[in-house]
């Protein structure tokens, strides 16, 4: 009888202890606004522009957002961004560069303290750079767009 009582006490005690393990849920999101420089963008864009036009700038205004959700030890997130450039606008020629993209990522918390955790993450996404040009000669005009799509891979180490 003592053995049976001890067994029941331990079983109920362990079940209660496991039931009190709390799950952690939450998340965060934020916006980004700033400067971005696309290395050698102007040299690449020159191949698609008329020779007499001034070169486009490598400097872009960056606007984006990112967010993630935490479900226990898992981090699931994503984000997107757009980058715009001043471009060129003259009497007979106009060029408007644009870039944008989006991505998803997943991480798993490896080290956690009271208000701090570290997690490696992997992710993938798409990106695109485009250049829309229009040229007018008298009343007639042409407009065309060159797009350079690509895929992104992301490997990181996060700390929150």
N, C-alpha and C positions, 0 to 999 in steps of 0.2 A: 504494500500500500504506500509506503514511504517513497519507493522508487517510482511508482505511478504518479504520485503527487509532484515529485521533483521533475519528472518528465513533462507533465502538463504545465507546471510553472515556467520551465525553461522555454517550452514551445510558445506559450502565450507571450512571454516576455520578449522573445526574439521577434515574433510577429509584430508586436506593438512597436518595437524599435525600428523594424524595417518600414513600417507604415508611416513613421514620423520623418523619414528621409524626405526632405523638401525638394521640389523641382524648382529650377530657376528659369524664369522667362523674362523677356524684356527686349529692348532694342534701342536703336538710336538712328538718327538721320541728320544730315547736314547739307548745306549748300556751299558751293565754291564759286568764287568770283576772283579773277586775277589775270595775269599776263602769261601767255604761252609763246614759246618760240619754236617754230617748226624748222629744224635745221635744214638748210639748203632748199627750202621751199621756193624761194625766188629763182634759183638756178633751174629747177625743174619746170617751173611755170614759164620761164623764158622760152622754152622749146615750143610752147603752144601759143605764144604771143607774137604779134607783128614786131619786126625788128626796130621800128622807129618809136615804139612806146616805152615809157619808163618802166623800170623793174618793179615788181611787187615786193612788198615787205615780208620778212620772215615773222613779224610780230603779230600776234593775234590776241583778242580779248577772249578769255576763257570763262564760261558759265556752265555749271554743272551741279549735280547732286548725287548723294550716295546714302545708302541706308543699309542696316542689317538687323536681323532678329537673332536673339539668343534663345535656344531651346535646350535646356540642360547644358551639356558641354558642346553643343553644335552651334556654329555661327553660319548663317545663311544670309547673303546680301547681294546687292547689285547697285548699279549706278549708271549714269549717263552724262554726256557733256556735249556742248557745242562750242565751236571756236569761230569767231568772225574776224575778218580783216577789213581795213578801210577800203581797200581796192583802188581802182583807177577809174575816174570818170572825166572824160574829156568830151569835146564837141562831137567827135565821130567814133569814139571807142570807149567801151565800158567793160571792166573786168571785175568780177565779184568772187573772191575765194571764200570757201566755207569748209569746215571740218566738223565731224561729229562722230559719236560712237556710244556704245553701251556694253555692259559686261555683267556677268554673274560670278559670284565666288562662294566657296564653301571652306570653312575652317573647323578645326576641332581643338578645344581648349586642352592644353597639356599641363599647364601650371596655373593654379588658382590660389589666391589669397583672399582676404576679406573684401577688399575693393580693387583688386588688380588681377588680371589674368593675361596669359601669353598663349598665343595660338598660331600655328602655321596655317596658311591658306593657299588654295589653288583656285584659278578662275579662267574663264575664257570669254571672249566678246568679239565684237566687230567694230571696225573703224572705217571712215571714209573721208577722203579729201576731194573736193571738187573745185573746179574753176569754170564759171559761166562767163562767156564773153559775147559781146555784141558789137558789131561794126556796121556803121551806116555810111552809105555813099549816095548822097542826094536823098531821094525818097525811098530807095530800096535799102534793106538791111538784113543782116544775118545774125542769128544767135545760136551758139552751140555750147555744150557743156562737156567737159572732160572729167571723168570720175575715176578715182583710184581707190578701190575698196581693199580691205585687208582684214585679217583675223588677228586678234590679240591673245596672248597667253600670259597668265599672271601667276607668279609664285611669290609668296610673301610671308613675313613674320609679323603678326599683329600684337599689340599690347594695349589693353584698356584698363 
